[in-house]
Amino acid sequence: MNYTVAAYATYLLTAVPITIWVASTLASNGRVFLRDVFHQEDGLADAVNRLLVVGFYLVNLGFVMLYLRGGGQVADLTELLETVSVKIGVVMLVLGVIHFGNVMVFSSMRRRGRIEADRARQAAAWAYQQYPAQPQR
């Protein structure tokens, strides 16, 4: 086995578990936000959460696979370590950017849901005030 193949194997054996760990962390912690966004509807929150995780896997594992080939030939152990560290660093940066994007989406959905709930409460209070109770005779 030459150093290039070893670099590929090391890269995949590191990048794939990191991707799986980040996805599982997003899934378990993102569920809390989704439940709040969907007004405690567990079924809908879980379904959206699963769809988001599948999309996360597709995007990130697709990137990991496409990025496998870049870097050229690896001639010795030093180049192997440098190549793998650069590849893993790039994958981690991409995972971080996508994670940040997910958090931003969750936060905006949650904020929008709270604004709509506040508007509904205000509209209900306003409608109630428009028709005061009639005095009893």
C-alpha positions as CSV (number, residue, x, y, z in Angstrom):
1,M,0.0,0.0,0.0
2,N,1.5,3.4,-1.0
3,Y,1.2,6.6,1.0
4,T,-1.5,8.0,-1.3
5,V,-3.8,5.1,-0.5
6,A,-3.0,5.4,3.2
7,A,-3.8,9.1,3.0
8,Y,-7.2,8.3,1.4
9,A,-8.0,5.7,4.1
10,T,-6.9,7.9,7.0
11,Y,-9.0,10.8,5.6
12,L,-12.1,8.7,5.2
13,L,-11.7,7.0,8.6
14,T,-11.5,10.4,10.2
15,A,-13.9,12.5,8.1
16,V,-16.9,10.1,8.0
17,P,-17.1,9.6,11.9
18,I,-16.7,13.4,12.4
19,T,-19.6,14.0,10.0
20,I,-21.7,11.3,11.7
21,W,-21.0,12.8,15.2
22,V,-21.9,16.3,14.1
23,A,-25.2,15.1,12.4
24,S,-26.2,13.2,15.5
25,T,-25.5,16.2,17.7
26,L,-27.5,18.5,15.4
27,A,-30.4,16.0,15.4
28,S,-30.6,15.6,19.2
29,N,-30.2,19.2,20.0
30,G,-32.1,20.6,17.0
31,R,-35.2,18.7,18.0
32,V,-35.7,21.1,21.0
33,F,-35.8,24.1,18.7
34,L,-38.1,22.3,16.2
35,R,-40.6,21.4,18.9
36,D,-40.8,25.0,19.9
37,V,-41.1,26.2,16.3
38,F,-43.9,23.7,15.6
39,H,-45.8,24.4,18.8
40,Q,-44.9,21.1,20.6
41,E,-46.1,18.9,17.7
42,D,-43.6,16.1,18.2
43,G,-44.5,14.2,15.1
44,L,-43.9,17.2,12.8
45,A,-40.8,18.3,14.6
46,D,-39.3,14.8,14.4
47,A,-40.1,14.4,10.7
48,V,-38.5,17.8,9.9
49,N,-35.5,16.9,12.0
50,R,-35.0,13.6,10.2
51,L,-35.3,15.4,6.8
52,L,-32.7,17.9,7.9
53,V,-30.3,15.2,9.1
54,V,-30.7,13.3,5.8
55,G,-29.9,16.5,3.9
56,F,-26.9,17.2,6.2
57,Y,-25.6,13.7,5.5
58,L,-26.0,14.1,1.7
59,V,-24.3,17.4,1.5
60,N,-21.4,16.7,3.9
61,L,-20.7,13.1,2.9
62,G,-21.0,14.1,-0.8
63,F,-18.4,16.8,-0.1
64,V,-16.1,14.4,1.8
65,M,-16.2,12.0,-1.2
66,L,-15.6,14.7,-3.8
67,Y,-12.8,16.1,-1.8
68,L,-11.1,12.7,-1.4
69,R,-9.2,13.0,-4.7
70,G,-7.7,16.5,-4.3
71,G,-4.2,16.8,-3.1
72,G,-2.1,14.9,-5.6
73,Q,0.3,12.1,-4.9
74,V,1.7,11.5,-1.4
75,A,5.4,10.5,-1.4
76,D,6.2,10.1,2.3
77,L,4.8,10.0,5.8
78,T,5.3,13.8,6.3
79,E,3.2,14.5,3.2
80,L,0.6,12.0,4.3
81,L,0.2,13.8,7.6
82,E,0.1,17.2,5.9
83,T,-2.4,16.1,3.3
84,V,-4.7,14.4,5.8
85,S,-4.6,17.4,8.2
86,V,-5.5,19.9,5.4
87,K,-8.3,17.7,4.2
88,I,-9.7,17.1,7.7
89,G,-9.3,20.8,8.4
90,V,-11.3,21.8,5.3
91,V,-14.0,19.2,6.1
92,M,-14.3,20.5,9.7
93,L,-14.6,24.1,8.4
94,V,-17.3,23.1,6.0
95,L,-19.1,21.2,8.7
96,G,-18.8,24.3,10.9
97,V,-20.3,26.6,8.3
98,I,-23.2,24.2,7.6
99,H,-23.8,23.8,11.3
100,F,-23.8,27.6,11.7
101,G,-26.3,27.8,8.8
102,N,-28.5,25.2,10.5
103,V,-28.5,27.1,13.8
104,M,-29.3,30.3,11.9
105,V,-32.3,28.6,10.2
106,F,-33.5,27.1,13.5
107,S,-33.2,30.5,15.2
108,S,-35.0,32.4,12.5
109,M,-37.8,29.8,12.4
110,R,-38.2,30.0,16.2
111,R,-38.2,33.8,16.1
112,R,-40.8,33.8,13.4
113,G,-43.0,31.4,15.3
114,R,-42.8,33.5,18.4
115,I,-43.6,36.7,16.5
116,E,-46.7,35.0,15.0
117,A,-47.8,33.8,18.4
118,D,-47.4,37.3,19.8
119,R,-49.4,38.7,17.0
120,A,-52.2,36.2,17.5
121,R,-52.3,36.9,21.2
122,Q,-52.5,40.7,20.5
123,A,-55.2,40.2,17.9
124,A,-57.2,38.1,20.3
125,A,-56.8,40.6,23.1
126,W,-57.8,43.5,20.8
127,A,-60.9,41.6,19.5
128,Y,-61.9,41.0,23.1
129,Q,-61.6,44.6,24.0
130,Q,-63.7,45.8,21.0
131,Y,-66.8,44.2,22.5
132,P,-67.1,44.9,26.2
133,A,-69.5,42.9,28.2
134,Q,-73.0,44.2,28.3
135,P,-74.4,45.1,31.7
136,Q,-76.8,42.5,33.1
137,R,-80.4,43.7,33.5
